[in-house]
């Protein structure tokens, strides 16, 4: 799917609006057409180069949209469903088990590598 994105490049302030290609979802993934997204302080720190992150990159983890496609193993949502987007979490560590998914022990690995995991 082609879409517009605000792309950050290392060493350059701000973002460049570009057309990017999004791959089809893997078996355990969904593809969301993002209708709204916020950039928070975390996104700005990473996009500025103040924290290590591979570039070019598209930031924004607080969003909403509509599911466009689902992978073969996805059972909880279907194309056409409205969804909210946030950081990924493992759902299995002690912090996730107590409802603190924002502090998931594997959050950096799942969210800050700049690639699909």
N, CA, C and O atoms as a GROMACS GRO file, in nm:
protein
  468
    1UNK      N    1   0.085  -0.117   0.000
    1UNK     CA    2   0.000   0.000   0.000
    1UNK      C    3   0.090   0.124   0.000
    1UNK      O    4   0.186   0.130   0.076
    2UNK      N    5   0.058   0.220  -0.083
    2UNK     CA    6   0.131   0.346  -0.083
    2UNK      C    7   0.055   0.445   0.004
    2UNK      O    8  -0.068   0.448   0.006
    3UNK      N    9   0.132   0.528   0.076
    3UNK     CA   10   0.071   0.628   0.163
    3UNK      C   11   0.167   0.744   0.180
    3UNK      O   12   0.284   0.736   0.143
    4UNK      N   13   0.118   0.851   0.236
    4UNK     CA   14   0.202   0.967   0.268
    4UNK      C   15   0.252   0.953   0.411
    4UNK      O   16   0.179   0.906   0.499
    5UNK      N   17   0.375   0.992   0.434
    5UNK     CA   18   0.433   0.986   0.568
    5UNK      C   19   0.527   1.103   0.590
    5UNK      O   20   0.587   1.155   0.496
    6UNK      N   21   0.538   1.145   0.714
    6UNK     CA   22   0.636   1.246   0.754
    6UNK      C   23   0.762   1.170   0.792
    6UNK      O   24   0.767   1.106   0.897
    7UNK      N   25   0.865   1.177   0.708
    7UNK     CA   26   0.986   1.097   0.725
    7UNK      C   27   1.096   1.184   0.787
    7UNK      O   28   1.119   1.297   0.745
    8UNK      N   29   1.163   1.128   0.888
    8UNK     CA   30   1.276   1.195   0.953
    8UNK      C   31   1.406   1.137   0.899
    8UNK      O   32   1.419   1.016   0.880
    9UNK      N   33   1.502   1.226   0.875
    9UNK     CA   34   1.635   1.186   0.830
    9UNK      C   35   1.737   1.231   0.933
    9UNK      O   36   1.727   1.342   0.986
   10UNK      N   37   1.834   1.148   0.962
   10UNK     CA   38   1.933   1.179   1.064
   10UNK      C   39   2.008   1.308   1.032
   10UNK      O   40   2.046   1.333   0.917
   11UNK      N   41   2.029   1.388   1.134
   11UNK     CA   42   2.104   1.512   1.118
   11UNK      C   43   2.028   1.624   1.052
   11UNK      O   44   2.085   1.731   1.029
   12UNK      N   45   1.901   1.603   1.020
   12UNK     CA   46   1.820   1.706   0.955
   12UNK      C   47   1.702   1.741   1.043
   12UNK      O   48   1.630   1.651   1.087
   13UNK      N   49   1.680   1.868   1.071
   13UNK     CA   50   1.565   1.906   1.153
   13UNK      C   51   1.434   1.886   1.077
   13UNK      O   52   1.429   1.899   0.955
   14UNK      N   53   1.329   1.856   1.151
   14UNK     CA   54   1.197   1.844   1.091
   14UNK      C   55   1.176   1.715   1.014
   14UNK      O   56   1.254   1.620   1.024
   15UNK      N   57   1.070   1.715   0.936
   15UNK     CA   58   1.027   1.597   0.862
   15UNK      C   59   1.006   1.635   0.716
   15UNK      O   60   0.980   1.751   0.684
   16UNK      N   61   1.017   1.537   0.628
   16UNK     CA   62   0.986   1.556   0.486
   16UNK      C   63   0.865   1.469   0.453
   16UNK      O   64   0.863   1.350   0.485
   17UNK      N   65   0.765   1.529   0.390
   17UNK     CA   66   0.647   1.453   0.352
   17UNK      C   67   0.674   1.380   0.222
   17UNK      O   68   0.707   1.442   0.120
   18UNK      N   69   0.661   1.248   0.225
   18UNK     CA   70   0.695   1.164   0.111
   18UNK      C   71   0.593   1.052   0.094
   18UNK      O   72   0.519   1.019   0.187
   19UNK      N   73   0.591   0.995  -0.025
   19UNK     CA   74   0.514   0.874  -0.049
   19UNK      C   75   0.601   0.756  -0.010
   19UNK      O   76   0.716   0.745  -0.054
   20UNK      N   77   0.546   0.667   0.071
   20UNK     CA   78   0.619   0.547   0.114
   20UNK      C   79   0.535   0.423   0.081
   20UNK      O   80   0.413   0.430   0.071
   21UNK      N   81   0.602   0.312   0.066
   21UNK     CA   82   0.536   0.184   0.038
   21UNK      C   83   0.532   0.102   0.167
   21UNK      O   84   0.634   0.083   0.232
   22UNK      N   85   0.415   0.055   0.202
   22UNK     CA   86   0.396  -0.029   0.321
   22UNK      C   87   0.374  -0.172   0.273
   22UNK      O   88   0.287  -0.197   0.189
   23UNK      N   89   0.452  -0.265   0.325
   23UNK     CA   90   0.439  -0.405   0.286
   23UNK      C   91   0.309  -0.466   0.338
   23UNK      O   92   0.250  -0.415   0.433
   24UNK      N   93   0.267  -0.574   0.277
   24UNK     CA   94   0.150  -0.649   0.324
   24UNK      C   95   0.179  -0.703   0.463
   24UNK      O   96   0.295  -0.729   0.496
   25UNK      N   97   0.076  -0.721   0.545
   25UNK     CA   98   0.100  -0.772   0.680
   25UNK      C   99   0.146  -0.917   0.680
   25UNK      O  100   0.104  -0.998   0.598
   26UNK      N  101   0.234  -0.948   0.775
   26UNK     CA  102   0.275  -1.087   0.799
   26UNK      C  103   0.160  -1.158   0.869
   26UNK      O  104   0.057  -1.098   0.899
   27UNK      N  105   0.178  -1.287   0.894
   27UNK     CA  106   0.071  -1.370   0.950
   27UNK      C  107   0.014  -1.316   1.080
   27UNK      O  108  -0.106  -1.330   1.105
   28UNK      N  109   0.097  -1.253   1.164
   28UNK     CA  110   0.051  -1.204   1.295
   28UNK      C  111   0.037  -1.052   1.300
   28UNK      O  112   0.036  -0.995   1.409
   29UNK      N  113   0.028  -0.986   1.186
   29UNK     CA  114   0.022  -0.840   1.180
   29UNK      C  115  -0.108  -0.792   1.116
   29UNK      O  116  -0.180  -0.867   1.049
   30UNK      N  117  -0.137  -0.664   1.139
   30UNK     CA  118  -0.247  -0.598   1.069
   30UNK      C  119  -0.191  -0.474   0.999
   30UNK      O  120  -0.089  -0.418   1.040
   31UNK      N  121  -0.257  -0.434   0.893
   31UNK     CA  122  -0.223  -0.311   0.822
   31UNK      C  123  -0.332  -0.210   0.851
   31UNK      O  124  -0.450  -0.237   0.826
   32UNK      N  125  -0.294  -0.094   0.904
   32UNK     CA  126  -0.390   0.008   0.944
   32UNK      C  127  -0.373   0.132   0.857
   32UNK      O  128  -0.262   0.182   0.839
   33UNK      N  129  -0.484   0.181   0.802
   33UNK     CA  130  -0.483   0.311   0.735
   33UNK      C  131  -0.498   0.414   0.847
   33UNK      O  132  -0.605   0.429   0.906
   34UNK      N  133  -0.390   0.485   0.875
   34UNK     CA  134  -0.388   0.580   0.986
   34UNK      C  135  -0.467   0.705   0.947
   34UNK      O  136  -0.441   0.766   0.843
   35UNK      N  137  -0.563   0.740   1.031
   35UNK     CA  138  -0.645   0.858   1.007
   35UNK      C  139  -0.602   0.976   1.094
   35UNK      O  140  -0.629   1.091   1.060
   36UNK      N  141  -0.537   0.946   1.204
   36UNK     CA  142  -0.488   1.052   1.293
   36UNK      C  143  -0.375   0.997   1.378
   36UNK      O  144  -0.378   0.882   1.420
   37UNK      N  145  -0.275   1.082   1.403
   37UNK     CA  146  -0.161   1.039   1.485
   37UNK      C  147  -0.104   1.161   1.556
   37UNK      O  148  -0.106   1.273   1.503
   38UNK      N  149  -0.055   1.138   1.677
   38UNK     CA  150   0.011   1.244   1.751
   38UNK      C  151   0.159   1.216   1.762
   38UNK      O  152   0.201   1.100   1.765
   39UNK      N  153   0.238   1.321   1.768
   39UNK     CA  154   0.380   1.307   1.797
   39UNK      C  155   0.402   1.356   1.939
   39UNK      O  156   0.368   1.470   1.971
   40UNK      N  157   0.458   1.271   2.023
   40UNK     CA  158   0.484   1.310   2.161
   40UNK      C  159   0.634   1.334   2.180
   40UNK      O  160   0.712   1.326   2.085
   41UNK      N  161   0.672   1.363   2.302
   41UNK     CA  162   0.811   1.393   2.334
   41UNK      C  163   0.903   1.277   2.295
   41UNK      O  164   1.014   1.301   2.247
   42UNK      N  165   0.860   1.153   2.316
   42UNK     CA  166   0.941   1.037   2.278
   42UNK      C  167   0.974   1.040   2.130
   42UNK      O  168   1.090   1.021   2.092
   43UNK      N  169   0.875   1.065   2.047
   43UNK     CA  170   0.897   1.072   1.902
   43UNK      C  171   0.995   1.184   1.866
   43UNK      O  172   1.082   1.165   1.781
   44UNK      N  173   0.982   1.298   1.931
   44UNK     CA  174   1.068   1.411   1.900
   44UNK      C  175   1.212   1.385   1.943
   44UNK      O  176   1.306   1.426   1.874
   45UNK      N  177   1.232   1.318   2.057
   45UNK     CA  178   1.368   1.283   2.101
   45UNK      C  179   1.434   1.190   2.000
   45UNK      O  180   1.547   1.214   1.959
   46UNK      N  181   1.363   1.086   1.960
   46UNK     CA  182   1.421   0.991   1.864
   46UNK      C  183   1.442   1.056   1.727
   46UNK      O  184   1.544   1.033   1.664
   47UNK      N  185   1.347   1.136   1.682
   47UNK     CA  186   1.360   1.196   1.548
   47UNK      C  187   1.471   1.301   1.543
   47UNK      O  188   1.523   1.329   1.435
   48UNK      N  189   1.507   1.358   1.657
   48UNK     CA  190   1.614   1.459   1.660
   48UNK      C  191   1.753   1.399   1.655
   48UNK      O  192   1.851   1.469   1.634
   49UNK      N  193   1.761   1.267   1.675
   49UNK     CA  194   1.891   1.201   1.679
   49UNK      C  195   1.951   1.199   1.818
   49UNK      O  196   2.064   1.151   1.835
   50UNK      N  197   1.878   1.249   1.920
   50UNK     CA  198   1.930   1.252   2.057
   50UNK      C  199   1.937   1.113   2.119
   50UNK      O  200   2.010   1.093   2.216
   51UNK      N  201   1.864   1.019   2.064
   51UNK     CA  202   1.870   0.880   2.109
   51UNK      C  203   1.896   0.794   1.986
   51UNK      O  204   1.854   0.829   1.876
   52UNK      N  205   1.965   0.682   2.003
   52UNK     CA  206   1.999   0.600   1.886
   52UNK      C  207   1.875   0.541   1.819
   52UNK      O  208   1.790   0.481   1.885
   53UNK      N  209   1.866   0.558   1.688
   53UNK     CA  210   1.754   0.504   1.611
   53UNK      C  211   1.797   0.502   1.464
   53UNK      O  212   1.859   0.598   1.418
   54UNK      N  213   1.765   0.397   1.390
   54UNK     CA  214   1.804   0.392   1.249
   54UNK      C  215   1.716   0.484   1.162
   54UNK      O  216   1.595   0.491   1.179
   55UNK      N  217   1.780   0.554   1.072
   55UNK     CA  218   1.710   0.646   0.982
   55UNK      C  219   1.726   0.599   0.839
   55UNK      O  220   1.819   0.524   0.809
   56UNK      N  221   1.637   0.641   0.748
   56UNK     CA  222   1.520   0.726   0.770
   56UNK      C  223   1.414   0.653   0.852
   56UNK      O  224   1.415   0.530   0.862
   57UNK      N  225   1.324   0.731   0.912
   57UNK     CA  226   1.224   0.673   1.002
   57UNK      C  227   1.093   0.751   0.996
   57UNK      O  228   1.091   0.870   0.966
   58UNK      N  229   0.985   0.681   1.026
   58UNK     CA  230   0.853   0.742   1.040
   58UNK      C  231   0.814   0.725   1.186
   58UNK      O  232   0.812   0.613   1.238
   59UNK      N  233   0.783   0.835   1.253
   59UNK     CA  234   0.749   0.831   1.395
   59UNK      C  235   0.600   0.854   1.416
   59UNK      O  236   0.527   0.889   1.324
   60UNK      N  237   0.557   0.834   1.540
   60UNK     CA  238   0.418   0.851   1.578
   60UNK      C  239   0.362   0.719   1.626
   60UNK      O  240   0.347   0.625   1.547
   61UNK      N  241   0.330   0.710   1.753
   61UNK     CA  242   0.281   0.584   1.809
   61UNK      C  243   0.147   0.600   1.880
   61UNK      O  244   0.096   0.506   1.940
   62UNK      N  245   0.091   0.719   1.874
   62UNK     CA  246  -0.039   0.744   1.936
   62UNK      C  247  -0.136   0.778   1.823
   62UNK      O  248  -0.148   0.894   1.783
   63UNK      N  249  -0.205   0.677   1.773
   63UNK     CA  250  -0.287   0.702   1.655
   63UNK      C  251  -0.417   0.625   1.654
   63UNK      O  252  -0.449   0.548   1.744
   64UNK      N  253  -0.491   0.648   1.547
   64UNK     CA  254  -0.615   0.576   1.524
   64UNK      C  255  -0.632   0.558   1.374
   64UNK      O  256  -0.576   0.632   1.294
   65UNK      N  257  -0.710   0.458   1.339
   65UNK     CA  258  -0.732   0.433   1.198
   65UNK      C  259  -0.826   0.318   1.174
   65UNK      O  260  -0.898   0.274   1.264
   66UNK      N  261  -0.824   0.268   1.051
   66UNK     CA  262  -0.912   0.160   1.009
   66UNK      C  263  -0.825   0.046   0.956
   66UNK      O  264  -0.732   0.068   0.879
   67UNK      N  265  -0.857  -0.076   0.998
   67UNK     CA  266  -0.783  -0.194   0.953
   67UNK      C  267  -0.809  -0.214   0.804
   67UNK      O  268  -0.924  -0.224   0.761
   68UNK      N  269  -0.701  -0.219   0.726
   68UNK     CA  270  -0.709  -0.241   0.582
   68UNK      C  271  -0.695  -0.388   0.547
   68UNK      O  272  -0.764  -0.439   0.458
   69UNK      N  273  -0.606  -0.458   0.618
   69UNK     CA  274  -0.580  -0.600   0.590
   69UNK      C  275  -0.528  -0.666   0.716
   69UNK      O  276  -0.471  -0.601   0.804
   70UNK      N  277  -0.550  -0.797   0.725
   70UNK     CA  278  -0.502  -0.874   0.840
   70UNK      C  279  -0.424  -0.994   0.792
   70UNK      O  280  -0.452  -1.050   0.685
   71UNK      N  281  -0.324  -1.035   0.872
   71UNK     CA  282  -0.249  -1.155   0.843
   71UNK      C  283  -0.332  -1.279   0.871
   71UNK      O  284  -0.435  -1.272   0.938
   72UNK      N  285  -0.287  -1.392   0.820
   72UNK     CA  286  -0.361  -1.518   0.829
   72UNK      C  287  -0.390  -1.562   0.972
   72UNK      O  288  -0.491  -1.629   0.995
   73UNK      N  289  -0.305  -1.527   1.068
   73UNK     CA  290  -0.324  -1.573   1.206
   73UNK      C  291  -0.397  -1.473   1.295
   73UNK      O  292  -0.416  -1.500   1.414
   74UNK      N  293  -0.438  -1.360   1.243
   74UNK     CA  294  -0.505  -1.257   1.322
   74UNK      C  295  -0.652  -1.294   1.338
   74UNK      O  296  -0.722  -1.319   1.240
   75UNK      N  297  -0.699  -1.296   1.464
   75UNK     CA  298  -0.837  -1.337   1.492
   75UNK      C  299  -0.920  -1.229   1.561
   75UNK      O  300  -1.043  -1.237   1.560
   76UNK      N  301  -0.856  -1.128   1.623
   76UNK     CA  302  -0.930  -1.033   1.706
   76UNK      C  303  -0.986  -0.914   1.630
   76UNK      O  304  -1.079  -0.848   1.679
   77UNK      N  305  -0.933  -0.883   1.512
   77UNK     CA  306  -0.983  -0.772   1.432
   77UNK      C  307  -0.996  -0.817   1.287
   77UNK      O  308  -0.938  -0.917   1.246
   78UNK      N  309  -1.073  -0.739   1.210
   78UNK     CA  310  -1.090  -0.770   1.068
   78UNK      C  311  -1.086  -0.640   0.989
   78UNK      O  312  -1.097  -0.531   1.045
   79UNK      N  313  -1.069  -0.653   0.860
   79UNK     CA  314  -1.068  -0.535   0.773
   79UNK      C  315  -1.196  -0.455   0.796
   79UNK      O  316  -1.305  -0.511   0.803
   80UNK      N  317  -1.180  -0.324   0.807
   80UNK     CA  318  -1.293  -0.235   0.831
   80UNK      C  319  -1.310  -0.195   0.976
   80UNK      O  320  -1.381  -0.098   1.005
   81UNK      N  321  -1.246  -0.266   1.069
   81UNK     CA  322  -1.256  -0.231   1.211
   81UNK      C  323  -1.179  -0.103   1.241
   81UNK      O  324  -1.072  -0.080   1.185
   82UNK      N  325  -1.233  -0.020   1.329
   82UNK     CA  326  -1.162   0.098   1.378
   82UNK      C  327  -1.072   0.055   1.493
   82UNK      O  328  -1.113  -0.025   1.577
   83UNK      N  329  -0.950   0.108   1.497
   83UNK     CA  330  -0.854   0.068   1.600
   83UNK      C  331  -0.776   0.189   1.652
   83UNK      O  332  -0.765   0.292   1.585
   84UNK      N  333  -0.722   0.173   1.773
   84UNK     CA  334  -0.628   0.268   1.831
   84UNK      C  335  -0.490   0.207   1.823
   84UNK      O  336  -0.475   0.085   1.829
   85UNK      N  337  -0.387   0.291   1.809
   85UNK     CA  338  -0.250   0.244   1.794
   85UNK      C  339  -0.166   0.298   1.908
   85UNK      O  340  -0.175   0.415   1.944
   86UNK      N  341  -0.084   0.210   1.966
   86UNK     CA  342   0.011   0.250   2.070
   86UNK      C  343   0.134   0.162   2.060
   86UNK      O  344   0.147   0.083   1.966
   87UNK      N  345   0.223   0.174   2.157
   87UNK     CA  346   0.341   0.089   2.160
   87UNK      C  347   0.303  -0.058   2.170
   87UNK      O  348   0.197  -0.093   2.222
   88UNK      N  349   0.390  -0.144   2.118
   88UNK     CA  350   0.372  -0.288   2.135
   88UNK      C  351   0.421  -0.328   2.273
   88UNK      O  352   0.506  -0.262   2.332
   89UNK      N  353   0.365  -0.436   2.324
   89UNK     CA  354   0.411  -0.495   2.451
   89UNK      C  355   0.401  -0.646   2.437
   89UNK      O  356   0.330  -0.697   2.350
   90UNK      N  357   0.472  -0.718   2.523
   90UNK     CA  358   0.478  -0.864   2.511
   90UNK      C  359   0.353  -0.932   2.563
   90UNK      O  360   0.316  -1.040   2.515
   91UNK      N  361   0.286  -0.871   2.661
   91UNK     CA  362   0.166  -0.931   2.719
   91UNK      C  363   0.194  -1.045   2.814
   91UNK      O  364   0.100  -1.108   2.863
   92UNK      N  365   0.321  -1.073   2.842
   92UNK     CA  366   0.355  -1.189   2.925
   92UNK      C  367   0.446  -1.160   3.043
   92UNK      O  368   0.453  -1.241   3.135
   93UNK      N  369   0.516  -1.047   3.044
   93UNK     CA  370   0.608  -1.019   3.155
   93UNK      C  371   0.530  -0.976   3.279
   93UNK      O  372   0.409  -0.955   3.273
   94UNK      N  373   0.600  -0.962   3.391
   94UNK     CA  374   0.534  -0.924   3.516
   94UNK      C  375   0.466  -0.789   3.507
   94UNK      O  376   0.360  -0.769   3.566
   95UNK      N  377   0.523  -0.696   3.433
   95UNK     CA  378   0.463  -0.564   3.420
   95UNK      C  379   0.336  -0.568   3.335
   95UNK      O  380   0.236  -0.505   3.369
   96UNK      N  381   0.340  -0.643   3.226
   96UNK     CA  382   0.219  -0.659   3.144
   96UNK      C  383   0.110  -0.730   3.223
   96UNK      O  384  -0.007  -0.695   3.214
   97UNK      N  385   0.149  -0.831   3.301
   97UNK     CA  386   0.052  -0.908   3.381
   97UNK      C  387  -0.020  -0.822   3.484
   97UNK      O  388  -0.133  -0.852   3.522
   98UNK      N  389   0.046  -0.714   3.531
   98UNK     CA  390  -0.017  -0.628   3.631
   98UNK      C  391  -0.082  -0.504   3.569
   98UNK      O  392  -0.119  -0.412   3.640
   99UNK      N  393  -0.094  -0.503   3.436
   99UNK     CA  394  -0.161  -0.393   3.368
   99UNK      C  395  -0.072  -0.276   3.333
   99UNK      O  396  -0.122  -0.171   3.293
  100UNK      N  397   0.058  -0.291   3.347
  100UNK     CA  398   0.152  -0.184   3.316
  100UNK      C  399   0.223  -0.209   3.184
  100UNK      O  400   0.346  -0.207   3.178
  101UNK      N  401   0.147  -0.231   3.078
  101UNK     CA  402   0.206  -0.263   2.947
  101UNK      C  403   0.297  -0.152   2.896
  101UNK      O  404   0.388  -0.178   2.818
  102UNK      N  405   0.273  -0.027   2.939
  102UNK     CA  406   0.360   0.083   2.897
  102UNK      C  407   0.502   0.067   2.951
  102UNK      O  408   0.596   0.130   2.902
  103UNK      N  409   0.518  -0.019   3.052
  103UNK     CA  410   0.650  -0.044   3.112
  103UNK      C  411   0.696  -0.187   3.086
  103UNK      O  412   0.777  -0.242   3.161
  104UNK      N  413   0.645  -0.247   2.980
  104UNK     CA  414   0.681  -0.384   2.941
  104UNK      C  415   0.833  -0.399   2.937
  104UNK      O  416   0.904  -0.310   2.890
  105UNK      N  417   0.881  -0.511   2.986
  105UNK     CA  418   1.026  -0.535   2.992
  105UNK      C  419   1.088  -0.548   2.853
  105UNK      O  420   1.208  -0.525   2.837
  106UNK      N  421   1.010  -0.585   2.753
  106UNK     CA  422   1.065  -0.597   2.617
  106UNK      C  423   1.025  -0.479   2.527
  106UNK      O  424   1.044  -0.484   2.406
  107UNK      N  425   0.970  -0.374   2.588
  107UNK     CA  426   0.925  -0.260   2.509
  107UNK      C  427   1.034  -0.202   2.419
  107UNK      O  428   1.008  -0.178   2.301
  108UNK      N  429   1.156  -0.177   2.469
  108UNK     CA  430   1.259  -0.122   2.379
  108UNK      C  431   1.286  -0.212   2.258
  108UNK      O  432   1.296  -0.162   2.145
  109UNK      N  433   1.296  -0.341   2.279
  109UNK     CA  434   1.321  -0.433   2.169
  109UNK      C  435   1.206  -0.434   2.069
  109UNK      O  436   1.228  -0.439   1.948
  110UNK      N  437   1.084  -0.428   2.119
  110UNK     CA  438   0.966  -0.434   2.032
  110UNK      C  439   0.939  -0.302   1.958
  110UNK      O  440   0.874  -0.303   1.854
  111UNK      N  441   0.988  -0.190   2.011
  111UNK     CA  442   0.948  -0.061   1.958
  111UNK      C  443   1.059   0.032   1.911
  111UNK      O  444   1.034   0.121   1.830
  112UNK      N  445   1.180   0.014   1.958
  112UNK     CA  446   1.285   0.112   1.930
  112UNK      C  447   1.396   0.060   1.841
  112UNK      O  448   1.508   0.112   1.845
  113UNK      N  449   1.370  -0.041   1.761
  113UNK     CA  450   1.476  -0.093   1.674
  113UNK      C  451   1.463  -0.041   1.531
  113UNK      O  452   1.555  -0.058   1.451
  114UNK      N  453   1.350   0.021   1.499
  114UNK     CA  454   1.332   0.074   1.364
  114UNK      C  455   1.301  -0.031   1.260
  114UNK      O  456   1.315  -0.006   1.140
  115UNK      N  457   1.260  -0.149   1.304
  115UNK     CA  458   1.229  -0.255   1.209
  115UNK      C  459   1.118  -0.343   1.264
  115UNK      O  460   1.084  -0.336   1.382
  116UNK      N  461   1.064  -0.425   1.178
  116UNK     CA  462   0.962  -0.520   1.221
  116UNK      C  463   1.027  -0.627   1.307
  116UNK      O  464   1.140  -0.669   1.280
  117UNK      N  465   0.957  -0.669   1.411
  117UNK     CA  466   1.011  -0.772   1.501
  117UNK      C  467   0.927  -0.897   1.496
  117UNK      O  468   0.957  -0.994   1.564
   0.00000   0.00000   0.00000
